[in-house]
Amino acid sequence: MAIEINNSTLPYSLDAEQTVLGTIVIDSSSITRVADFLRPEHFHVGLHNQLFSVMYNMFIGSKPIDLVTVIESSVSEKVFDNQDEARSYLLKLAELVVNPSGITAYANIITEKHMLRSLMYACRDIFDMTVTGSEHPKQIIDAAEKMIYDLRDSRELGGLVHIQSVIQEKLKELEAVCANPDLQNEGVMPSSFSDLDRYIFGLNPSDLIIIAGRPSMGKTSFAINMAVGAAKQSPEKEVVIFSLEMSREQLVSRIISGESNITTDQMRTGQIDPDGWNSIREGVAVLSPLKIYIDDGANASIGEMKAKLRRLKNLGLIVIDYLQLMSTGRSDGNRVAEISEITRNLKLMAKDLNVPVIVLSQLARGVESRSDKRPMLSDLRESGSIEQDADIVMFMYREHYYNKEFDKPYLSECIIAKNRQGETGTVNLHWDGRYTKFSTLDYRYETE
């Protein structure tokens, strides 16, 4: 049984709608104060919707807005049957205006009522989906979350801000940092690699960070190393790892291996001597108190991720392994469009939750056909939106993987190909495959 919404019971403000329209009729400049967020569809009364549409289109077209021109345009657009009818109603609206300077407040009332009506329709649609049973419950939950998040995002519209107010905010921030230097890194999670942090200044709130590479380059290990290191250095922060490929047991096995210096082969076969067990116990004692959470659910949607993440109280970092395993549930087969939607939503999630989001990504096979197999931005698989939406793009590359005669099998390159925070460049890291572990390269050892 479908829910019926009675039009007469829908929330709206007749006074606010009439006052906004009347104010624009008597003061055409007032539309500039609301045109950046108020839209025709926000008006509940059909006539008001049409009238504001006429005025809004006149504003966009730089046409003069006054009683005469609005009468002419509204009759032309068949909002009214004739000019007498148009004049009568528009004059009535003008007479209702008490305070023209309050147009922004009245417009906010209109948008808020529109939001409530939209929420009612969304609830009805969600209920209808559950009653008909035509979709799987997981798909219904995904659709419901998307409806709610779309409503919230549609309300969060930016506006023009005068540079003076931004300058004042920045000066206050600088003064606070000068008085307390520790505030400089507030909200920033360290990457655990000092050479890398010289380029990216740590893992910054709202950043979308892509770590890409061909298979066996160490993408997952590098991201996990950063996650564990960040959790150690900021023990009050919660670090969440979404592992869409490996099980949580496999992931934890790698983490223990790196922390205890027990090889992955030993972890897999169980051939561990008493000293090795002591190392494991010491490593587990370090890892257990850390606020690291793992979700190994396959095909997790961004809506599901956000719902889980919002339950945490002090979120600091999100890691997702990996992008190409994510899905939006699109049925049109357009994978490029789907990846574009995913990366855009990942960036929005980073901004919304105000935490860095690290996402791993595969590279196209074309890199294998080149003599120099170091990745480039054009190698990002399936969509240019990955590069567009990301704040930082890093590629993992190991020359020894392709050239066994290379005399530095431990050398790994982290190629910073895009960096909104600063410069691009290459950071050399030490790779130890026995423990799937990266570390800052010891240049004294390198010289020897």
C-alpha positions in Angstrom: 0.0 0.0 0.0 1.6 3.3 -1.1 1.6 6.4 1.1 -0.5 9.2 -0.3 0.6 12.8 0.5 -2.2 15.2 0.7 -1.1 18.4 -1.0 -3.0 20.6 1.5 -0.9 19.2 4.4 2.5 19.8 2.8 4.5 22.4 4.8 4.9 25.8 3.1 4.7 29.5 3.9 2.2 31.5 1.8 3.3 34.8 3.4 7.0 34.1 2.7 6.4 33.2 -0.9 4.1 36.3 -1.5 6.5 38.6 0.3 9.6 37.5 -1.7 7.8 38.0 -5.0 6.3 41.4 -4.0 9.7 42.6 -2.8 11.2 41.9 -6.2 8.4 43.7 -8.0 9.0 46.9 -6.0 12.8 46.6 -5.7 14.4 44.7 -8.6 17.9 44.8 -7.0 16.6 42.6 -4.1 16.7 39.5 -6.4 20.5 39.6 -6.3 20.4 38.8 -2.6 18.5 35.5 -3.1 19.3 34.4 -6.7 22.3 32.3 -5.6 20.2 29.9 -3.6 16.5 30.4 -4.3 15.0 28.5 -7.2 11.5 28.4 -8.8 10.9 24.8 -7.6 11.3 25.9 -4.0 8.0 27.7 -4.2 5.0 25.4 -3.3 2.2 27.4 -4.9 2.2 26.7 -8.6 1.5 30.4 -9.5 4.4 31.5 -7.4 6.7 28.9 -8.9 5.8 30.3 -12.4 6.2 33.9 -11.3 9.6 33.5 -9.8 10.7 31.5 -12.8 9.7 34.5 -15.0 11.6 36.9 -12.7 14.6 34.6 -12.4 14.9 34.3 -16.2 14.7 38.0 -16.6 17.4 38.4 -14.0 19.7 35.9 -15.9 18.9 37.6 -19.2 19.9 41.1 -17.7 16.4 42.4 -18.4 14.9 45.2 -16.3 12.5 43.9 -13.6 9.6 46.1 -12.6 5.8 46.0 -12.5 5.4 46.7 -16.2 8.0 44.3 -17.5 6.9 41.5 -15.1 3.3 41.9 -16.3 4.4 41.7 -19.9 6.6 38.7 -19.4 4.1 36.8 -17.2 1.3 37.2 -19.7 3.7 36.2 -22.5 4.7 33.1 -20.6 0.9 32.4 -20.0 1.2 32.7 -16.3 -1.8 34.9 -16.5 -4.5 35.1 -19.1 -4.3 38.9 -19.5 -2.6 42.0 -18.3 -5.4 43.1 -16.0 -5.3 39.8 -14.1 -1.5 40.0 -13.9 -1.5 43.6 -12.7 -4.2 42.9 -10.0 -2.2 40.0 -8.5 1.2 41.7 -8.7 -0.1 44.9 -7.0 -1.6 42.7 -4.3 1.9 41.1 -3.7 3.5 44.5 -3.6 1.0 45.8 -1.0 1.9 42.8 1.3 5.5 43.9 1.6 6.3 45.4 5.0 10.1 45.1 5.2 11.9 44.8 1.8 15.3 44.3 3.5 14.0 41.0 5.0 13.9 39.2 1.6 16.8 36.9 2.5 15.1 35.7 5.7 11.8 35.1 3.8 13.7 33.2 1.0 15.4 31.0 3.7 11.9 30.1 5.0 10.9 29.1 1.5 13.9 26.8 1.0 13.5 25.2 4.4 9.8 24.4 3.7 10.9 23.0 0.3 13.5 20.8 2.1 10.8 19.5 4.5 8.5 18.6 1.5 11.4 16.9 -0.3 12.1 14.9 2.8 8.4 13.8 3.0 8.5 12.7 -0.6 11.8 10.8 0.0 10.2 9.0 3.0 7.2 8.1 0.9 9.4 6.7 -1.8 11.5 4.7 0.7 8.3 3.3 2.2 6.9 2.4 -1.2 10.1 0.4 -2.1 9.8 -1.6 1.1 6.2 -2.4 0.6 6.5 -3.5 -3.1 9.5 -5.6 -2.3 10.7 -5.2 -5.9 14.3 -4.4 -4.8 16.8 -6.2 -2.5 16.9 -4.7 1.0 20.5 -3.7 0.4 19.6 -1.8 -2.7 16.7 -0.1 -0.9 19.1 1.0 1.9 21.6 2.3 -0.7 18.8 4.2 -2.5 17.5 5.6 0.8 20.9 6.8 1.9 21.4 8.4 -1.5 18.1 10.3 -1.3 18.9 11.7 2.2 22.5 12.6 1.3 21.3 14.3 -1.9 18.9 16.4 0.1 21.6 17.5 2.5 24.1 18.2 -0.3 21.5 20.3 -2.2 21.2 22.5 0.8 24.9 23.1 1.3 25.3 25.7 -1.4 28.3 28.0 -1.3 28.2 31.7 -1.8 30.4 34.7 -2.6 32.5 35.8 0.3 34.3 39.2 0.3 38.1 38.8 0.5 38.3 41.0 3.6 36.4 38.5 5.7 38.6 35.7 4.5 41.7 37.8 5.3 40.5 38.5 8.8 39.9 34.8 9.4 43.3 33.9 8.0 45.0 36.5 10.2 43.3 35.2 13.3 44.4 31.7 12.3 48.1 32.9 11.9 48.0 34.8 15.2 46.8 31.6 16.9 49.5 29.5 15.3 52.2 32.0 16.2 51.0 32.0 19.8 50.8 28.2 19.8 52.9 26.5 17.1 51.2 23.1 17.9 48.0 24.4 16.2 49.8 24.4 12.9 49.2 20.7 12.6 45.8 20.5 14.1 43.7 18.0 12.3 46.6 16.8 10.2 47.5 13.1 10.3 51.3 12.4 9.7 52.0 10.0 6.8 54.8 8.4 8.9 57.3 9.1 6.1 59.3 12.3 6.8 60.5 12.7 3.2 57.0 12.4 1.9 55.6 14.9 4.4 58.1 17.5 3.1 56.0 17.4 -0.1 52.4 16.9 1.1 52.7 18.3 4.7 51.0 15.3 6.1 47.5 13.9 5.5 45.3 16.9 5.6 41.6 17.1 6.4 39.2 16.9 3.4 42.0 15.7 1.1 41.3 12.9 -1.4 44.6 11.0 -1.8 45.0 8.5 -4.6 47.8 5.9 -4.3 48.0 4.1 -7.7 50.3 1.5 -9.3 50.5 -1.8 -11.1 50.1 -5.1 -9.2 52.9 -6.0 -6.8 54.2 -2.4 -6.4 53.2 -2.3 -2.7 50.1 0.0 -2.9 48.2 -1.8 -0.1 51.3 -2.1 2.1 52.2 1.5 1.7 48.6 2.6 2.6 48.5 0.2 5.6 51.9 1.4 6.8 50.6 5.0 6.7 47.4 4.0 8.5 49.2 2.2 11.3 51.8 5.0 11.6 49.1 7.6 11.8 47.2 5.7 14.5 50.4 5.4 16.5 51.3 9.1 16.3 47.7 10.3 16.9 46.3 7.6 19.3 43.2 9.7 20.1 42.1 9.5 16.4 40.1 6.7 14.8 41.5 5.1 11.6 39.2 3.1 9.4 40.3 0.7 6.7 37.8 -0.5 4.1 39.3 -3.6 2.5 37.3 -4.6 -0.5 39.8 -7.2 -1.7 41.5 -8.8 1.3 39.8 -10.3 4.3 40.3 -8.7 7.7 42.4 -11.7 8.7 44.8 -11.3 5.8 45.1 -7.6 6.5 45.8 -8.1 10.2 48.3 -10.8 9.3 50.2 -8.2 7.2 50.0 -5.6 9.9 51.4 -8.0 12.6 54.2 -9.1 10.2 55.3 -5.5 9.7 55.1 -4.6 13.4 56.8 -7.8 14.7 59.3 -8.3 11.9 58.0 -11.8 11.3 58.0 -12.7 7.6 54.7 -13.2 5.8 55.8 -16.7 4.9 56.2 -17.5 8.6 52.8 -16.0 9.3 51.3 -18.1 6.7 53.0 -21.4 7.5 53.2 -21.0 11.3 56.9 -21.9 11.4 57.7 -19.4 14.2 60.3 -20.0 16.9 60.0 -18.9 20.6 61.8 -15.6 19.8 59.4 -15.0 17.0 56.5 -15.5 19.3 57.9 -13.0 21.7 58.2 -10.5 18.8 54.6 -11.2 17.9 53.4 -10.6 21.5 55.3 -7.3 21.6 53.9 -6.2 18.3 50.3 -7.2 19.3 50.8 -5.2 22.6 51.6 -2.1 20.5 48.8 -2.7 17.9 45.9 -3.7 20.2 45.3 -0.3 21.9 45.3 1.6 18.6 41.9 2.8 17.3 42.1 1.0 14.0 38.8 -0.4 12.6 38.6 -2.8 9.6 35.6 -3.4 7.3 36.1 -6.2 4.8 32.6 -6.1 3.3 32.7 -6.6 -0.5 31.0 -4.0 -2.8 30.5 -1.5 0.0 28.8 1.6 -1.3 29.9 5.1 -0.3 26.5 5.6 1.4 27.2 2.5 3.6 30.6 3.8 4.4 29.4 7.2 5.4 26.7 5.7 7.6 29.3 3.6 9.5 31.9 6.4 9.7 29.3 8.9 11.2 29.0 6.6 14.2 32.7 7.3 15.2 33.4 10.2 17.5 36.9 11.2 16.6 37.6 10.0 13.0 41.1 10.8 11.7 41.8 8.9 8.5 40.0 6.6 6.0 41.7 4.1 3.7 39.9 2.3 0.9 41.4 -0.6 -0.9 40.6 -0.2 -3.8 38.7 2.1 -6.2 38.0 -0.3 -9.0 36.1 -2.7 -6.7 33.6 0.0 -5.7 30.2 0.3 -7.3 27.3 2.7 -7.4 24.8 0.0 -8.6 24.5 1.6 -12.0 22.9 -0.7 -14.6 23.8 1.1 -17.8 27.2 -0.5 -18.0 29.0 2.9 -18.3 32.0 2.2 -16.1 33.7 5.5 -16.9 30.6 7.4 -15.7 30.4 5.2 -12.7 34.1 5.8 -11.7 33.5 9.5 -12.2 30.5 9.4 -9.8 32.5 7.4 -7.2 35.5 9.7 -7.2 33.3 12.8 -6.9 31.4 11.3 -4.0 34.7 10.2 -2.3 35.9 13.8 -2.5 32.5 15.0 -1.1 32.8 12.5 1.7 36.3 13.7 2.5 35.0 17.3 2.7 31.8 16.3 4.6 33.7 14.3 7.3 36.7 16.7 7.2 39.3 13.9 7.2 41.8 12.7 4.7 40.6 9.8 2.5 43.3 7.5 1.0 42.0 5.5 -2.0 44.1 2.8 -3.8 43.7 2.5 -7.6 44.9 0.2 -10.3 46.7 1.4 -13.4 46.0 0.6 -17.0 48.1 -2.2 -18.6 49.6 0.3 -21.1 52.4 1.1 -18.7 53.8 -2.3 -19.3 54.4 -1.7 -23.0 56.7 1.3 -22.4 60.5 1.1 -22.0 60.3 3.4 -18.9 57.5 1.9 -16.9 57.2 4.7 -14.4 53.5 5.6 -14.2 52.0 8.9 -15.4 48.7 10.6 -14.7 47.4 9.4 -18.1 47.8 5.8 -16.9 45.0 6.2 -14.3 42.5 3.5 -15.2 39.0 4.1 -16.7 38.5 7.8 -16.0 40.2 11.2 -16.0 37.9 12.1 -13.1 40.3 10.3 -10.7 43.0 12.9 -11.5 40.5 15.7 -11.5 38.9 15.0 -8.1 42.0 14.0 -6.3 44.0 16.5 -4.2 47.1 14.3 -4.3 48.0 11.5 -6.7 51.0 9.2 -5.9 52.3 6.3 -7.9 54.3 3.4 -6.4 57.1 2.1 -8.6 59.9 -0.5 -8.1 62.5 -0.8 -10.8 63.7 -4.2 -9.5 60.3 -5.7 -10.2 60.9 -5.2 -13.9 64.7 -5.4 -14.0 66.1 -8.2 -11.8 69.7 -7.0 -12.4 68.9 -3.6 -10.8 71.4 -3.4 -7.9 69.0 -1.8 -5.4 66.2 -4.3 -4.9 65.1 -2.5 -1.8 64.5 0.8 -3.6 60.9 2.0 -4.1 59.8 5.2 -5.6 56.8 7.2 -4.5 56.1 9.5 -7.5 54.0 12.5 -6.4 52.4 13.3 -9.8 49.7 15.7 -8.5 49.8 17.8 -5.4 47.4 20.7 -4.7 49.3 21.3 -1.4 52.7 22.0 -3.0 55.3 20.6 -5.4 55.4 17.3 -7.3 58.5 15.1 -7.2 59.8 11.6 -6.3 60.4 10.3 -2.8 62.7 7.3 -2.5 61.6 4.7 0.1 63.0 1.5 1.5 61.0 -1.6 0.7 61.2 -4.9 2.6 59.0 -7.5 0.9 59.6 -10.0 3.7 57.4 -7.9 6.0 55.5 -5.9 3.4 57.0 -2.9 5.0 58.1 0.5 3.7 60.3 2.9 5.6 62.1 6.2 5.1 65.3 5.5 3.2 68.5 5.7 5.2 70.7 7.7 3.0 73.9 6.8 4.9 73.2 3.2 4.0 72.4 4.3 0.5 75.8 5.9 0.2 77.6 2.8 1.4 
